[in-house]
Amino acid sequence: MKLTIREIAKMAGVSPGTVSKVMNQTGSLSPKTIQKVKQVIEETGYQPSFSAKALATKKSNMIGLIYAGEVNVEFNHPFFNQVINSFKNAVGKLGYDILVFSNQSFNIGKEDYVARSKHYQLDGCLIIAGEQIEDDIYELDQSDIPTVAVDLKLSGDRSSYVMTDNEKISRQVVEYFYLKGIRSIAFLGGNRDSNITIVRRDAFIRAMNDYGMDYREEWVKYGNYFEESGYENMLQLLQKEEQPEAVFAASDMMALGAIKAIKEKGLSIPEQMKIVGCDDIEACRYSDPPLATVRQDQVKIGLLTAHILHDLINDRQVQNSVFVDPELIIRKSGEV
């Protein structure tokens, strides 16, 4: 039978509070009392329950992982998988376990992440941002629960966010092609209302204008970051009488779909059409031709979110936002 802290206290002839102090090495107790309690714990093999430890220490060593937005919008994208794996490994070394939230209704209320976090006595939360973010996410941001987000701006006193510098992503691509003598580029974005797509598109347009390049609104298309939308949008571009010399896709998956469409139309890459993606997922190295891309450092993003959240939990000062520099990787598809 599993012993309780009250039973341990009775066996040692002390109060339950004294047992908690001995276990958590807090308070002022005599060496004799400490030894007496430790002896009972050792003899009985007592292990405190999760809830008892959380109650005593005010910490659960549990992190809530929240996929914000519509379910399955883009969370099976390789970019997010790599970020989460990096985060998981880092917080594990820091002593935390992870509780994954769905964004379906919860039995103590609606999609109330604050209530759910307190119900499970979570130390903090990581938000992975998709599309159409629910209002409860912003309530969590403004609460006293330490929270860090990936690809979503937060403003709370106990919040921070990490993302790649998306403006630099677009500018690097435009600048590369400009220096290679390319003057006309199409843009394949994600959802039209996506914050990430908006930032990358607007930076793309500014860079095109800054360099006096041939920007055309009909060469800007929107999809959902996945292969099929890249394929369909590329087919539409190829049906136009005038076509760009190069294409910048806001995700590698879309770029791979675009490559399929280009090849189906009998065009050669990069001789007749150059293409650059974004993310540097593993498939880029094995596509035909190998895909040029802008690398987002998923491992670094995961590590940063883990350590920033750990610091927030321990009331240390952190930056409100951290932007990670991208890196342009030129492979065959983007060669000029």
C-alpha positions in Angstrom: 0.0 0.0 0.0 1.3 3.4 -0.9 2.1 5.6 2.1 1.0 9.2 2.5 3.0 12.1 3.9 0.7 12.1 6.9 1.5 8.5 7.6 5.2 9.2 7.3 4.8 12.1 9.7 3.0 9.9 12.2 5.7 7.3 12.1 8.4 9.9 12.6 6.5 11.7 15.4 6.4 15.0 13.5 4.0 17.1 11.5 3.4 16.6 7.8 4.8 20.1 7.3 8.1 19.0 8.9 8.3 16.0 6.5 7.8 18.4 3.6 10.6 20.7 4.9 13.0 17.7 5.2 12.1 16.5 1.7 12.5 19.9 0.1 15.4 21.0 2.3 13.7 24.2 3.5 13.0 25.8 6.8 15.0 25.6 10.1 15.0 22.1 11.6 17.3 20.4 14.1 19.7 17.8 12.8 18.1 15.3 15.0 14.6 15.9 13.5 16.0 15.8 10.0 17.8 12.5 10.6 14.7 10.9 12.2 12.5 11.8 9.2 15.1 10.7 6.7 15.4 7.4 8.5 11.7 6.7 8.2 11.6 7.7 4.5 14.6 5.4 3.8 13.2 2.4 5.7 9.7 2.7 4.1 11.0 3.6 0.6 8.5 6.4 0.6 8.1 8.3 -2.7 5.9 11.4 -2.7 3.1 11.6 -5.3 3.3 14.1 -8.1 0.5 16.2 -6.6 2.2 16.1 -3.2 5.5 17.3 -4.6 3.8 20.0 -6.6 1.9 21.2 -3.6 5.0 21.3 -1.4 7.3 23.0 -3.9 4.8 25.1 -5.8 6.3 23.6 -8.9 5.3 20.6 -11.0 8.3 20.5 -13.4 5.7 20.2 -16.1 5.5 22.4 -19.3 2.3 22.7 -21.3 2.8 22.4 -25.1 0.1 24.2 -26.9 -0.6 23.9 -30.6 -2.5 27.2 -31.1 -4.9 27.7 -34.0 -6.9 25.3 -36.1 -6.1 21.6 -35.4 -3.7 20.1 -37.9 -3.4 23.3 -39.9 0.4 23.1 -40.3 1.8 21.3 -37.2 2.8 18.2 -39.1 5.2 20.4 -41.1 8.8 19.3 -40.7 9.8 22.7 -39.4 7.7 22.4 -36.3 8.7 18.8 -35.7 12.3 19.8 -35.6 11.7 22.8 -33.3 9.7 20.7 -30.9 12.3 17.9 -30.8 15.0 20.4 -30.0 12.8 22.0 -27.3 11.8 18.6 -25.8 15.5 17.6 -25.5 16.5 20.8 -23.9 13.7 21.0 -21.3 14.3 17.4 -20.4 17.8 18.2 -19.5 16.5 21.1 -17.4 14.3 18.7 -15.5 10.9 19.2 -17.1 8.3 16.9 -18.6 5.8 18.0 -21.3 2.0 17.9 -21.2 0.6 18.3 -24.7 -2.7 20.3 -24.9 -5.3 19.8 -27.6 -7.3 22.9 -28.5 -10.6 21.1 -28.1 -13.0 21.9 -25.3 -12.0 21.2 -21.7 -14.2 19.8 -19.0 -13.8 22.7 -16.6 -14.6 25.4 -19.2 -14.1 26.3 -22.8 -10.7 26.6 -24.5 -9.4 28.3 -21.3 -5.6 27.7 -21.3 -5.1 29.7 -18.1 -7.6 27.5 -16.2 -6.1 24.4 -17.7 -2.5 25.4 -16.8 -3.5 26.0 -13.2 -5.6 22.8 -13.1 -2.4 20.8 -13.9 -0.2 23.1 -11.9 2.1 23.7 -14.9 5.2 25.8 -14.4 4.9 27.3 -17.9 3.8 26.9 -21.5 5.2 26.8 -25.0 2.9 27.9 -27.8 3.5 26.7 -31.4 1.5 29.1 -33.5 -0.6 28.1 -36.5 -3.3 30.0 -38.2 -6.5 31.7 -36.8 -5.2 31.9 -33.2 -7.9 31.6 -30.6 -8.5 34.5 -28.1 -7.6 32.2 -25.1 -4.0 32.2 -26.3 -3.8 36.0 -25.7 -5.4 35.6 -22.3 -2.6 33.1 -21.4 -0.1 35.7 -22.7 -1.4 38.3 -20.3 -1.6 36.0 -17.3 1.0 35.3 -14.6 1.9 31.9 -16.2 5.4 32.0 -17.8 4.8 31.6 -21.6 7.0 31.5 -24.7 5.8 31.3 -28.3 7.3 30.3 -31.6 6.2 32.5 -34.6 3.7 34.4 -32.5 4.3 37.9 -31.0 3.5 38.0 -27.2 3.4 41.1 -25.0 2.7 39.9 -21.4 4.9 40.6 -18.5 5.8 36.9 -18.1 6.0 36.2 -21.8 8.5 36.1 -24.6 8.6 34.9 -28.2 11.2 33.4 -30.6 11.1 33.5 -34.4 13.3 33.7 -37.5 13.9 37.2 -38.8 11.3 36.8 -41.6 12.2 40.1 -43.2 15.7 39.0 -43.7 14.5 35.8 -45.3 12.9 37.6 -48.2 15.6 40.2 -48.5 18.3 37.6 -48.8 16.5 35.8 -51.6 15.8 39.0 -53.6 19.3 40.4 -53.1 20.8 37.1 -54.2 18.9 37.1 -57.5 19.5 40.8 -58.0 23.3 40.3 -57.8 23.0 37.4 -60.3 21.2 39.6 -62.8 17.7 38.2 -62.3 15.1 41.0 -62.3 11.7 39.2 -62.2 10.6 36.9 -59.2 7.3 35.4 -58.2 6.3 34.8 -54.6 4.4 31.8 -53.3 3.1 32.4 -49.8 1.1 30.6 -47.2 -2.4 31.6 -46.1 -3.1 35.2 -47.2 -4.0 36.2 -43.5 -1.0 34.4 -42.0 1.3 36.8 -40.1 4.4 35.0 -41.3 3.3 35.2 -44.9 2.4 38.9 -44.5 5.8 39.7 -43.1 7.7 37.7 -45.8 5.5 39.1 -48.6 5.8 42.7 -47.5 9.6 42.3 -47.1 9.7 40.7 -50.5 7.9 43.6 -52.1 10.0 46.2 -50.4 13.2 44.5 -51.5 12.0 44.2 -55.1 11.2 47.9 -55.1 14.4 48.9 -53.4 16.4 47.1 -56.1 14.2 48.4 -58.9 13.1 44.9 -59.9 10.1 43.8 -61.9 7.4 43.3 -59.2 4.0 42.2 -60.4 1.0 41.5 -58.2 -0.2 38.7 -60.4 3.0 36.8 -59.6 2.1 36.7 -55.9 0.1 33.6 -54.9 -1.2 32.2 -51.7 -1.5 28.6 -50.4 -1.1 26.7 -47.2 2.6 25.9 -46.9 2.2 22.4 -48.2 3.2 20.7 -51.5 -0.2 20.6 -53.2 -0.8 24.4 -52.9 2.7 25.0 -54.3 2.0 22.7 -57.3 -1.4 24.4 -58.0 -0.1 27.9 -57.7 2.9 27.2 -59.9 0.6 25.8 -62.6 -1.4 29.0 -62.6 1.8 31.1 -62.9 2.9 29.0 -65.9 -0.4 29.6 -67.7 0.3 33.4 -67.8 1.7 34.9 -71.0 4.6 36.5 -69.2 6.4 34.4 -66.6 9.1 35.3 -64.0 12.7 34.2 -64.2 12.6 32.8 -60.6 10.2 31.8 -57.8 10.5 32.3 -54.1 8.3 29.9 -52.1 7.5 30.7 -48.4 8.1 27.0 -47.5 10.2 24.1 -48.9 7.1 22.0 -49.2 5.5 24.5 -51.5 8.7 24.8 -53.4 8.8 21.0 -54.0 5.2 21.2 -55.3 6.3 24.1 -57.6 9.2 22.0 -58.9 6.8 19.2 -59.8 4.6 21.6 -61.8 7.6 23.2 -63.6 8.9 19.8 -64.7 5.4 18.7 -65.8 5.3 21.7 -68.2 8.6 20.6 -69.7 10.7 23.4 -68.3 14.2 22.8 -67.0 15.4 23.9 -63.6 17.4 26.0 -63.1 18.1 26.8 -66.8 14.5 28.0 -67.6 13.2 28.6 -64.1 15.0 29.1 -60.8 13.4 28.3 -57.4 14.2 28.9 -53.8 12.2 27.6 -50.8 12.3 28.3 -47.1 13.1 26.2 -44.0 15.8 23.7 -45.2 13.9 20.6 -44.4 15.7 17.2 -45.0 13.9 16.6 -48.3 15.7 19.6 -49.9 18.9 17.7 -50.2 17.3 14.8 -52.1 14.9 16.6 -54.5 15.6 16.7 -58.2 17.2 19.1 -58.5 18.4 19.7 -54.9 16.4 22.6 -53.6 17.9 26.0 -52.8 16.4 27.4 -49.6 16.7 29.8 -46.7 17.6 27.8 -43.6 15.7 28.5 -40.4 17.8 27.2 -37.4 15.1 24.9 -35.9 17.6 23.5 -33.3 18.5 27.0 -32.1 14.9 28.1 -31.9 14.0 25.1 -29.8 17.0 25.6 -27.5 16.2 29.3 -27.1 12.6 28.7 -26.2 13.5 26.1 -23.7 16.1 28.2 -21.8 14.0 31.4 -22.0 11.0 29.6 -20.6 13.2 28.1 -17.8 14.4 31.6 -16.9 10.8 33.0 -16.9 9.8 30.2 -14.6 12.6 31.1 -12.2 11.8 34.8 -12.3 14.9 35.8 -14.2 14.9 38.7 -16.6 14.6 37.8 -20.3 14.2 39.6 -23.6 10.7 40.1 -24.8 11.6 38.8 -28.3 14.5 37.0 -29.9 15.0 37.0 -33.7 17.1 34.2 -35.2 19.1 35.0 -38.3 18.3 32.9 -41.5 20.9 31.5 -43.8 20.6 31.4 -47.6 21.6 27.9 -48.9 22.1 27.8 -52.7 21.7 24.4 -54.3 21.1 23.4 -57.9 17.5 24.7 -58.2 18.6 28.3 -57.5 21.8 28.4 -59.4 22.3 31.2 -62.0 
